């Protein structure tokens, strides 16, 4: 009897704690709604704390011509959010001792004949500090001396993974997603996705037009497909140390270079993850842009919140601050919930 009473007390206290946490953030949904209202946002938003969804919403259409409504389970091209997936795969091979972060890339990519292949390291590919502009051209700058955002660098990381694992990048990533239950995340060449929405970009005349080249980026750099539930799960797996060791995760969160960013102005760059200087433990993640797809995937360590925003219309492309306006305003709202911002 005493044992039963103890179980009931624990259950009651747990439920009170969960209710208290939920109540604490009860005003967030209406605040997010107010950000989205009167905008052209066409997409899905998921905000979770621990394992509880605080906000989940789909608005607009997955096919503008057919007026097919979006659902929360629809799949999107996630753009540069893809880079952290590639970075994790590299770091998993690093943990096995198969890759050294200071290894020169000519050790793996023997077909590159340019002399710089003997200078550039895997670390420099991960951090966009390599200076490669093309495989048959001289470097733009001395390796390690500058930052220049590069899709090609991450494609070379995929090639290195193929060499080390003796698997195609398609097979490697498909097995990886399956292993961790990411059932809605795909290499685009693995044609099993069924709910990929159409992407649209605003033309010079202000009309949203379908973009046939949404998957034109190198996959490792910007063309994986996913949905909000899987990206939320990805964050939970990554930041809890289930994909890489905690000390390896710290490498991902280390400042290696400063980027002049079209939305943030300046931002620090780790291994596929972005953060303001000194704010790795406040707000960390990545934006993604592929033709017609505008995305954000962020984690807030102090409140254990995950924010995923996936949009399939690209507006105001001459000013990315406007393109990502809804994303950044919601991010600031969530960031304001943390103790460092004086709200707890």
C-alpha positions in Angstrom: 0.0 0.0 0.0 2.8 2.4 0.9 4.5 1.6 -2.3 1.4 2.3 -4.3 0.9 5.6 -2.5 4.5 6.6 -3.3 4.0 5.8 -7.0 0.9 8.0 -7.0 2.7 10.9 -5.3 5.6 10.7 -7.8 3.1 10.6 -10.7 1.2 13.6 -9.3 4.4 15.6 -8.8 5.6 14.8 -12.3 2.3 15.8 -13.9 2.4 19.0 -11.9 5.9 19.7 -13.2 4.9 19.1 -16.8 1.8 21.2 -16.4 3.9 24.0 -14.8 6.3 23.9 -17.7 3.5 23.9 -20.2 1.7 26.8 -18.5 5.0 28.7 -18.3 5.1 28.9 -22.1 1.3 29.1 -22.6 1.5 32.5 -24.3 4.1 31.5 -26.9 1.6 30.1 -29.5 -0.4 33.3 -29.6 2.9 35.3 -29.9 4.1 33.1 -32.8 0.7 33.5 -34.4 1.0 37.2 -34.2 4.4 37.1 -35.9 3.0 35.0 -38.8 -0.3 36.9 -39.2 -0.4 39.4 -42.1 2.7 37.9 -43.7 3.1 35.8 -46.8 4.5 32.8 -44.8 3.7 29.5 -46.4 5.1 26.6 -44.4 5.2 24.7 -41.2 6.5 25.5 -37.7 7.3 23.2 -34.8 8.4 24.3 -31.3 9.1 21.7 -28.7 10.4 21.7 -25.1 11.9 18.4 -24.0 9.5 15.9 -25.6 6.4 18.2 -25.5 5.1 20.1 -28.5 4.4 23.7 -27.5 3.5 24.9 -31.0 2.7 23.0 -34.2 1.3 24.7 -37.3 1.0 24.3 -41.0 -0.3 27.2 -43.1 -0.6 27.7 -46.9 -0.2 25.2 -49.7 2.2 22.5 -50.8 1.1 23.1 -54.4 0.0 26.6 -55.1 -1.5 25.8 -58.5 -3.7 23.0 -57.1 -4.3 24.8 -53.8 -3.3 21.6 -51.9 -3.1 22.5 -48.2 0.2 21.9 -46.4 0.3 19.4 -43.5 2.7 19.2 -40.6 4.1 16.0 -42.0 5.1 17.4 -45.4 8.7 17.1 -46.5 10.9 20.0 -47.6 14.4 20.5 -49.1 16.4 21.7 -46.1 19.2 23.6 -47.7 22.3 24.2 -45.6 20.9 22.4 -42.6 22.2 19.5 -44.6 25.8 20.5 -43.7 25.5 19.5 -40.1 24.4 16.0 -41.2 27.5 15.7 -43.4 29.7 17.1 -40.5 28.3 14.4 -38.1 29.1 11.6 -40.6 32.6 12.9 -40.9 33.0 13.1 -37.1 31.7 9.6 -36.6 34.5 8.3 -38.8 36.9 10.6 -36.9 35.7 8.9 -33.7 36.4 5.5 -35.2 40.0 6.6 -36.0 39.4 6.4 -39.8 39.7 10.2 -40.4 42.0 12.8 -38.9 40.6 16.3 -38.9 44.1 17.7 -39.8 44.6 15.0 -42.5 45.4 16.5 -45.9 42.7 15.8 -48.4 45.1 14.3 -51.0 45.3 11.2 -48.7 41.7 10.5 -49.7 41.0 12.3 -53.0 43.9 11.1 -55.1 42.3 12.2 -58.4 42.7 15.9 -57.6 45.9 17.0 -59.4 46.1 20.6 -58.1 49.0 21.0 -55.6 46.7 22.5 -53.0 45.2 19.0 -52.3 48.4 18.4 -50.3 47.7 21.6 -48.2 44.0 21.6 -47.4 42.7 19.7 -44.4 39.4 18.1 -43.6 39.0 20.7 -40.8 39.3 23.4 -43.4 36.6 21.8 -45.6 34.3 21.6 -42.6 34.9 25.3 -41.7 34.9 26.9 -45.2 38.4 28.1 -44.7 40.1 26.1 -47.6 40.0 28.6 -50.5 38.9 26.1 -53.2 36.9 27.7 -56.0 37.1 24.9 -58.5 38.9 21.5 -58.7 41.0 22.7 -61.6 41.8 26.2 -60.5 44.3 27.8 -58.0 43.1 28.6 -54.5 41.4 31.9 -53.7 43.5 32.3 -50.6 45.9 30.5 -48.4 44.2 27.6 -46.6 43.1 28.6 -43.1 43.6 32.3 -43.6 40.0 33.3 -44.6 36.4 32.2 -44.6 34.5 31.7 -47.9 31.2 29.8 -47.8 31.5 26.8 -50.1 29.1 24.2 -51.3 32.0 22.4 -53.1 33.9 21.9 -49.8 31.1 19.8 -48.4 30.8 17.8 -51.6 34.4 16.9 -51.2 33.6 15.8 -47.6 31.0 13.4 -49.1 33.6 12.1 -51.5 36.0 11.5 -48.6 33.2 9.6 -46.8 32.7 7.4 -49.8 36.4 6.6 -49.9 36.6 5.8 -46.2 33.4 3.8 -45.9 33.5 2.1 -49.3 29.8 3.1 -49.7 28.1 5.7 -51.9 27.0 8.8 -50.1 23.4 7.8 -51.0 23.8 4.4 -49.3 25.7 5.7 -46.3 23.2 8.4 -45.5 20.2 6.1 -46.2 21.5 3.6 -43.7 22.3 6.3 -41.2 18.8 7.8 -41.3 17.3 4.3 -41.0 19.5 3.5 -38.0 18.3 6.5 -36.0 14.6 6.3 -37.1 14.6 9.4 -39.3 11.9 8.0 -41.5 11.2 11.2 -43.3 14.8 12.3 -44.1 16.2 11.3 -47.4 19.1 11.6 -49.8 17.2 13.0 -52.9 18.4 10.2 -55.1 16.7 7.7 -52.8 13.3 8.1 -54.3 11.3 6.9 -51.3 9.9 10.2 -50.2 6.2 10.7 -51.0 5.4 14.1 -49.4 7.9 16.5 -50.9 6.2 19.9 -51.4 6.9 22.2 -54.4 9.2 25.1 -53.9 8.4 28.6 -55.2 10.4 31.8 -55.7 9.3 35.3 -56.2 10.0 36.6 -59.7 11.1 40.1 -60.5 7.5 40.9 -61.2 6.5 39.8 -57.7 4.9 36.5 -58.8 5.6 33.2 -57.1 6.9 30.7 -59.7 7.7 27.0 -59.2 11.4 26.3 -59.0 12.5 23.2 -60.9 16.1 23.4 -59.6 15.4 22.9 -55.8 17.6 19.9 -55.7 20.4 21.4 -57.8 22.8 21.9 -54.8 25.4 19.3 -53.8 23.4 17.0 -51.6 26.0 17.0 -48.8 25.9 20.8 -48.7 22.2 21.6 -49.2 19.8 19.1 -50.8 18.7 16.6 -48.1 14.9 16.2 -47.7 13.2 16.1 -44.3 10.2 17.3 -42.3 9.8 19.1 -38.9 9.3 16.0 -36.9 12.5 14.4 -38.1 14.6 17.6 -37.7 13.2 17.9 -34.2 14.3 14.4 -33.5 17.7 15.2 -35.2 18.2 18.0 -32.7 17.3 15.8 -29.8 19.7 13.1 -30.9 22.6 15.5 -31.7 22.6 17.7 -28.7 22.1 14.8 -26.2 25.2 13.1 -27.5 23.6 10.2 -29.2 25.1 10.8 -32.7 28.6 11.8 -31.6 30.3 11.8 -28.3 29.8 14.8 -26.0 33.5 15.9 -26.6 33.0 15.6 -30.3 29.8 17.7 -30.1 31.9 20.4 -28.4 34.1 20.4 -31.5 31.0 21.1 -33.6 30.1 24.0 -31.3 33.6 25.6 -31.3 34.2 28.9 -33.0 36.6 28.5 -36.0 35.7 31.3 -38.3 33.5 34.4 -38.5 31.1 34.7 -41.5 29.6 37.9 -42.9 26.0 36.6 -43.1 23.2 38.0 -45.3 20.7 37.7 -42.4 22.8 37.8 -39.1 25.4 40.3 -40.4 28.2 38.4 -38.5 28.0 34.9 -37.2 30.4 32.3 -35.9 30.9 29.0 -37.7 31.7 25.7 -36.1 31.3 22.3 -37.9 28.0 22.9 -39.8 26.6 24.9 -36.9 26.1 28.6 -36.5 25.9 30.8 -33.4 26.5 34.3 -32.3 29.9 34.9 -30.6 29.7 33.4 -27.1 26.2 32.1 -27.5 26.8 28.4 -28.3 24.9 27.5 -25.2 22.1 30.0 -25.9 21.0 29.5 -29.5 22.7 27.2 -32.0 21.7 25.6 -35.3 21.5 26.7 -39.0 19.5 28.3 -41.7 18.9 26.6 -45.0 18.1 28.0 -48.4 17.6 26.0 -51.5 15.7 27.4 -54.5 12.1 27.8 -53.2 12.8 26.6 -49.7 13.6 28.8 -46.6 14.4 26.9 -43.4 15.6 27.2 -39.9 16.6 24.5 -37.4 17.7 25.7 -33.9 18.3 24.4 -30.4 18.1 26.4 -27.2 20.2 24.6 -24.6 19.1 26.6 -21.5 15.4 25.8 -22.0 15.9 22.6 -24.0 13.7 23.9 -26.8 13.8 23.0 -30.5 12.5 25.3 -33.2 12.0 24.0 -36.7 10.6 26.3 -39.5 10.3 25.0 -43.0 8.9 27.3 -45.8 8.4 26.5 -49.5 8.1 30.1 -50.8 11.1 32.4 -51.2 10.1 36.0 -51.2 12.1 39.2 -51.3 15.2 37.4 -52.5 17.1 40.6 -53.0 17.1 41.0 -49.2 17.5 37.8 -47.2 16.6 39.7 -44.0 13.1 40.0 -45.4 13.1 36.5 -46.8 13.9 35.1 -43.3 11.9 37.7 -41.3 9.4 35.3 -39.8 12.2 32.9 -38.9 14.3 35.5 -37.1 11.4 37.0 -35.3 10.3 33.7 -33.9 13.9 32.8 -33.1 14.2 36.0 -31.1 11.0 35.2 -29.3 12.3 31.8 -28.2 15.7 33.2 -27.3 14.0 35.7 -25.0 12.8 32.8 -22.9 16.3 31.9 -21.7 17.7 33.0 -18.3 20.5 35.0 -20.0 17.8 37.3 -21.4 16.4 38.1 -18.0 13.0 36.4 -18.5 13.5 33.5 -16.0 
